[in-house]
Amino acid sequence: MKSKSTAYILWFFFGLIGIHKFYLNKVGVGILYFFTFGIFGIGWFIDLFTLGNQVDNYNAMFYRFMGSNNVNTNHIVVNVPGVSQATAAPSMSEQLQKLHELKEKGILTEEEYNVQKSKVLA
């Protein structure tokens, strides 16, 4: 999970060279910021207003694919007519496939991938 405060601190001190983009695993945009000094300061300024939402989007995408493996998740079982337990939780192979997709897209680092993979396999 990425922190908004860390992202904003990186943005403030190192935003013109795109360090906050690398923090959010947006390597391509980070490289663009690095060579154009935050797209000549315009992108850096726009990030002042959009960075919190970017962190939220990263965290939502990251945890959407983690399923029930999130340590901080509380599970409440409710009997809902018409919903089977099989559709409620993805299978182990589906979770591993989604983890692999996240790693290939660059959303997960190799270390994050290995940690989440070990949780799925445990």
GIPE-V131068 format. One line per field, one symbol per residue. burial: + if it has 9 or more other ideal C-beta (glycine too) atoms within 8 Angstrom, else -. A space follows every 10 residues. Layout:
burial = ???
This chain:
burial = -+-+-+++-+ +--+++++++ +++++-+-++ +++--++++- +-++--+--- ++-+++-++- +++-+++-+- ---------- ---------- ----++-+++ +++---++-- --+--++--+ --
